[in-house]
Amino acid sequence: MDSPQPIRVAQWGQFLATRASGRAARAHVLAEAPDGLCVLDFSGVEAVTVAFADELVANLAAAGRPVLITGAYGDVWHAIERAVTRRTGLAEVTVRG
């Protein structure tokens, strides 16, 4: 089985905000990777709001999709972590540097 191709989150910008933008990114991710593991590469993303992270990452995980986060450090990782931990019963979200 082939490993899923990472989806570069920076294609939506270096500074990611708003629920609407997060929903649009999630729709793109679901079109690119309709089944199985979602690998989201945050390399090149300078900042992300909790609202964007909630719509993209936490909603994928809440829908039962396993999510692997790469390239997220500092404030970007903290926003993702905050969005994910606000929800209960999430599928696993894995972090790899």
C-alpha positions, -999 to 999 in steps of 0.1 A, spaced: 0 0 0 14 34 -10 18 61 16 -6 91 11 9 122 -4 11 151 20 -12 180 13 7 213 16 -15 236 38 7 266 28 -10 265 -6 -38 285 11 -13 310 25 12 317 52 -14 332 76 -45 311 78 -77 324 94 -114 322 94 -138 293 95 -148 298 59 -112 294 48 -108 263 69 -140 248 54 -127 254 19 -94 238 27 -112 208 42 -133 204 11 -101 204 -10 -84 178 13 -115 156 11 -114 158 -27 -76 150 -28 -77 123 -1 -113 110 1 -104 79 22 -79 69 48 -51 89 64 -49 126 58 -13 139 59 -13 177 64 20 194 59 21 228 77 56 237 65 57 273 54 26 283 75 36 312 98 3 314 117 -31 297 119 -61 306 140 -79 282 162 -110 287 140 -92 276 108 -76 247 126 -109 236 140 -126 236 106 -97 218 89 -80 195 114 -105 189 142 -135 184 119 -115 158 98 -106 140 130 -142 143 144 -155 126 112 -133 96 120 -104 104 96 -69 97 109 -48 128 106 -10 131 105 3 166 110 38 175 98 58 207 98 37 224 125 58 242 152 53 268 179 22 289 176 9 269 146 10 237 166 -5 253 196 -35 265 176 -40 230 161 -37 214 195 -62 238 210 -87 232 183 -84 194 185 -86 193 223 -118 213 224 -136 184 208 -143 151 225 -142 116 210 -117 125 183 -99 101 161 -62 101 166 -42 131 154 -5 123 151 23 148 149 56 142 131 82 170 129 
